[in-house]
Amino acid sequence: MKYAIFTVCAKDLTPESLLRELKRHGYHGVEWRVTKPAAGDAAKEPYSYWGNNRCTIDAGTILEQADEIKALCALHGIEICALGTYADCTQYEAVTRLLEAAAKMGCPKIRVNGAQYDGRKPYDELLFASQAAFARLVPAARHFGVRMNIEMHMGLIHPSASAARRLVDPFDPAVIGVIYDIGNIVTEGFEAYRLGLEILGPYLNHIHVKNALLAPNGRYDDGGARFTSRQAPFWEGMAAFSEFNDALKAVGYDGYLSLEDFCDELSTTEKLEQDIAYLKKIFD
């Protein structure tokens, strides 16, 4: 198995300082957070995962930065295993530019998601619109030789393996794949691990590893208990990593585990050290 970090969880490290830490602790790759960085007053706020995040590649200039990023990673012996972009399939020009940038830096895959689901539009309408948008992007992905991955994520039309497979099923798995997120499915989309992996079949292309748990959060109007999910250290959440490892072995997956740790009990550098040590005991 190979280990990487999705840099969204390295909120207070610069890209170069992160790469040094990854090399020191035995990581193989990096999945860059690619979006518009914090600017103005937001850039003066405390470092945060989804706000003022230092370990972010600017989506607006990534094509121009591609050679520099590639060289920096090569200098530290860290592979660019993926780009964690925040583009969705309807953003044709933006996704095409991201595909080109990935190809330029030797990165094999980028994240591009389908539609959000909030109940305001019917699922079928969102599904078919997302499939049409991906179909438009397929020639560009083939041209640049970069795979587009959707992520199993709450709030989207593909939170589970079954839903993700339905979205990507019309497409060549060499062009469109799925990111299995073992932490996200604690919140929404859980299916037995091996079942989910077998459902994805050839579309399984990348894995995000984090943990979460369900915690009491008041009551519904009918008196029933309400629960909400919250992030947890790898060793304290509801994800059963040993069972997941057995399922991965059963389907023959030996690619990247990209770590996401959004807990603040430890510093970023402490998490980088302790998280990989914990996971290697299970997955190696």
Beta strands, then each sheet from edge to edge (+ up, - down):
strand 1: 2-6
strand 2: 29-35
strand 3: 56-58
strand 4: 79-85
strand 5: 109-111
strand 6: 147-151
strand 7: 176-181
strand 8: 204-209
strand 9: 211-219
strand 10: 225-232
strand 11: 256-259
sheet 1: 3+ 2+ 1+ 11+ 8+ 7+ 6+ 5+
sheet 2: 3+ 2+ 4+
sheet 3: 9+ 10-
end
